[in-house]
Amino acid sequence: MASNNNLLTLKDDMVAFIEGHGLRRVPGYVDEAVPSVLWEDDKNTDSWKDLVETAKAASAPFLTMSDVTLDAEEVDLLLEKLHEQNFPDEDAPEFEEAQYLRDHVGKVGFIQLGFVHQGVAFLHETATEWYERYEQLLEAIDEFNIDDVVFEEGGEDEE
């Protein structure tokens, strides 16, 4: 997790570092369906550099790179879904959190770097605190999907 509110400068640093090592970048996100190992070194803010150097040592021909920039439509959709779930409680704390996300529209909140070696993707992910909260709100909405609620039909009482 990054304390920075916008990862754009970090993204630029990553691109320069990767190119400086003579590696190519492929724009792509590696999802959970691919066997992968997540790089874990939270104490080292430059641990992504270790991943790049490891990719080069493993003779990886390229790294994957994906980033997420929050846009206004995503925040609007989140607010709409929250409204559907919490109606008529407009004072639900999730609304305030989602409104707060408007301050981050246009900012990069997540970056994933990766390379594949012997069929396994090695990944490094960096996210801002606000992006992690955005993801949590989306997951909470997905868990409570109004389409999944079953309403029982009222019938005649059996005697």
N, C-alpha and C positions, 0 to 999 in steps of 0.2 A: 504494500500500500504506500502511496506517495502522499506527502503532505501538501504538495504543490496543487493548486486548483486547476492548472492547465498544463498538460504534458506536451504541448507543442514544441517547446525548446528541447525537452528530452528526446522527442522523436527526431528532431533535426540532428541532435548529437549522435543518436543511434545510426541514422543514415550515413553521416560522415565517418563514423567509426567503422561501420561495416564496409563501406567503400574503401576506406583507408587500408583495410586488411585484404583488399582485392576480392571480396566476396560479392555475389549478386544478391538482390532481394527479389522475392516473388511475392506479389500482393496476395495474401491468402490467410485465412483463419483456420487453425487446426481445432476441430471440435472434439468432444469427449468420445466420439465413435472410433477415433484413431488411438491405438495403443500409445500412451505417452507417459513421460516423466516430467513433473513440474519442478522447475529449478527453485530450490528453497534456500534462500540466504537473505532473510529480511533485515539483518543487521548491516549488510553491505549495500548501500544505495547504488553502487556501480556494479552489482553482481551481473547485470545484463552484459557487461563487457566480458566477464568470464565465460558466459555462454557463447558469445561471438568467437572468442579465442579457442574455446573447446570445439566449436564447429569447424574452425580452420584446421585445428590439429587432427580432427577426424576426417579431413579432406572432403567436407561437405561442399557440394558444388554451389549451394545457395542457402539462404535463410528465408523463411516465411516471415512476413511482417504484416500485421493487421492493427488498425487503430479505430477507435470509435469517437466521433465528435457528436456531441449532443445537439439535436436540432429542435426547434420550437414545436414542430409537428409531433415529435415523440413525447414532449412534455404535455401538449394538449391532449393527446391520446391517453396518456397516463391519468390525467385529471378527469377525463371523461369516464374512464373505467372505474376510477375511485368513486366518482359521483354515483355511478350505477350501483356500486356495492354498498355505499354508505348512505344512500338516500333514505330518509330526509336529514340525516345527521351531517350537516355542512361544517360542523365544528370538529370533526374527526381529525386527530393529529396528522394523519397521512396527507390531508389536504395542504396543511402548512408546509410539510416537507416537500411535497410536489411543487408547490408554488416557489419554494426556495430554489428548486432546480432551474427555474427561469434565469437565475443569475449566472448559470453556467452554460447557457445556450451558446453554441459556437466554439466551445472549448473541448479539447481532447481529454477524455477521461479514462481511457483504457488503451494499452498497447500490449500486443502479444508478439514476441519474437520466437522463432523456433527453427529447428533443423531436424532432418531425419537421418538416423544412423541405424543400419541393420534392422529396418522395419519399425523402429520406435522413434516417435517424435519427442525431442527434448525441447521443453517450452519454458520461457520466462514471461511472466505477466506482471504488468505494472498498472495499478489503478488508483485513482484519487478516492478520497473518502466519500465525496458526493456521488461518484459513479457507483461505488459499492452500495450506497444507500438506494440509489436508483434501481440497481439490479434486485435488491431485496424487496422493494416495493413491487416490481414487476413479478417476482416469484410469488409474493403474497396474493397478488391478483390472480395469477394462474392457478394457485391452489384453491381459491374460492371462485370458481367459475359458475355464474348463475345458471348456465345451461345444464350443469351437473346436479342441480337441486331437483329433487323429486317431490312433486306435490301429490299427495294421495287424494283420490277422488272421494268425496263424501258419499256414502251409500246408506242404504237402509240398514238399520240395526237388525242383526239376526237374533232370533229368539230361541 
